[in-house]
Amino acid sequence: MKKKNVFIYIGIAIYIIMSGIDRFVYHIPNMIYIPISILGIALILIVFFKDKNNQ
């Protein structure tokens, strides 16, 4: 079984937490929301492409 990378879980958690807070708790300004969401998505994509190159 493949070892799961921690960066995937961190990226997903960042994106889900930011989306949940923005939608249900408090409207986060775009100046904060967009860069943090991009960071979460970038972590997921980095691991995806890194694992793809290793195969």
GIPELIN-V821168 format. One record per backbone hydrogen bond with DSSP energy under -0.5 kcal/mol. NH is the residue of the N-H (numbers start at 0). CO is the residue of the C=O. Records with the same first field share a line. If there is no record, write none. Layout:
NH = CO + CO
This chain:
7 = 4
8 = 4
9 = 5
10 = 6
11 = 7
12 = 8
13 = 9
14 = 10
15 = 11
16 = 12
17 = 13
18 = 14
19 = 15
20 = 16
21 = 17
22 = 18
23 = 19
24 = 19 + 20
25 = 20
27 = 25
31 = 28
32 = 28
33 = 29
35 = 31
36 = 32
37 = 33
38 = 34
39 = 35
40 = 36
41 = 37
42 = 38
43 = 39
44 = 40
45 = 41
46 = 42
47 = 43
48 = 44
49 = 45
50 = 46
51 = 47
52 = 48
53 = 49
54 = 50
